[in-house]
């Protein structure tokens, strides 16, 4: 479920980076900050992918990869 935060002003990606708190899951959609809720199939897929990636980086003896990361999609 997407829930837009009560901000009417659109912001840039750089402004989003300055605003983004350490806790919580937020995305920027067309200049609007949206709080993301991990629910249902999406969360199951995320958990599965995280587990598979963990197995591989341990097998390859790579350094730790954080569970969450900030990505900019063009």
PyMOL commands that set and color helices and strands:
alter all, ss='L'
color gray80, all
select helices_A, chain A and resi 13-19+40-59
alter helices_A, ss='H'
color red, helices_A
select strands_A, chain A and resi 2-4+26-29+32-36
alter strands_A, ss='S'
color yellow, strands_A
deselect
rebuild
show_as cartoon
